Amino acid sequence: MTDWAGRSAAEIAAAVREKRATPREVVARHLARIERLDGRIGAFRAVRAEAALREADEVGARSGLDRLPLAGVPVAVKDNLAVRGESSRLGSAATPDTPAAHDHVTVARLRAAGAVVVGLTNVPELCVFGTTESVHGTARNPWDTTRTAGGSSGGSAAAVAAGMVPLALGNDGMGSLRIPAAHCGLVTIKPGRGVVPAGIGHGDWFGLSENGPLATTVQDVRLMLAVLTGTEAAPDVPGTPETPMAPMASETSGTCEAGAPARTVAASLRSPLTGVTVTRPYAVAVRDAARLLAGAGHRVRRADPPYPASLGLTAVRHWTAGTAVDAAGLDPRLLARRTRVHAAVGRRFERGVRTGDARERLRERMAPFFAEHEVLLTAALARRGPRAEPWHERGWLRNLLANTCTPMTPPWNLTGWPAMSVPFGTLPSGAPCAVQLVGRPGSEAALLDLAGQLERLRPWRRTAPLT
């Protein structure tokens, strides 16, 4: 039997459609890998072994199997999205262990496309922090298990990077897709507002949070994004399905080597957070990626966005206020200390966040920069992630300091604009490094094109070398 673990979703789906593999065979292979590796990685809060095999058989018996874009593909789902018949615990002892009656719309779309949900992945309590640990487990980076997988979609990222699933569903409220993707050597996109249905928690953290894919290739991100957006994919057409967003018109003339439009790209090494600097490995990654894109025909220049000095405070206000809303109604005695303090701080800001115009003012401030530059290239992180430790047992300030490795991501949740994390280079430890691509509203297709060019020019190892 072929070991399908470690194969891309596109490869697996094609094999199932062409009857070279059955969904049960594929899912069984991935379940065996989960059983063998997850004790070390901590990606899953719950594994649906029997249910997944049963659902794999149902996919195999479906009519029109040859038209399913994710036929037989195992997927993992972040434990803050409803999966029919399973509880969503959100990394907490305070949430009810009550099975969901219905799938979240994104989960329903994945299943309609032929995917099989094999489990729910670990998150920090209420998906608050950039490291993933809770009473339900600690998610470790498969490339370096002494380090965190990132957060809050850390379990989802760890599952994909370890080859336990080819795709995972996560979401991003202040970087919660891009941070673990950067730590774990994955590709992800936080779509712009309204591109993929949200419905995360109680109000999507005031509209900051977006659902999105985690994968090992740009092709798989395209494929899963097309499913999540509700776009009909055509699996019999060579290549990858197009996302439903039209590419933004290039302000530069000509095309690059790959035939795609040449883009105006701003490369920036500046951290949005005062007092936090980008360390050398991530700065080198930005410079090298900029040189590659320039060599491919894009117009690349050094330019820094006009981040306001107040950006850090704006981010903290929205971040904590979103937690205050999600924590309302939960027994505070069952919440970790860091979560209780985070929510208490947020309650002071909640009214101002609801009525304020800080996000609109940020968009207005950034608009001229993005009128001049189509895409922003930055580091995905400022430095490598902290050690995988019981951060949920530690105080709020210590957790806040641990999260300062992630200043690059929050601005683009505040604006609501699309942003990607793309693997690029390696850290001195051998773990993956990464860059971030940011675009204007509606630029998802352009960002995916650029990410695909980086993948062709500087391929990355897709999964961690685990045995």
Summary of the structure (lengths in Angstrom):
residues: 467
radius of gyration: 20.5
end to end distance: 18.5
largest distance: 61.2
contacts: 1839
relative contact order: 0.14
helix: 40%
strand: 16%
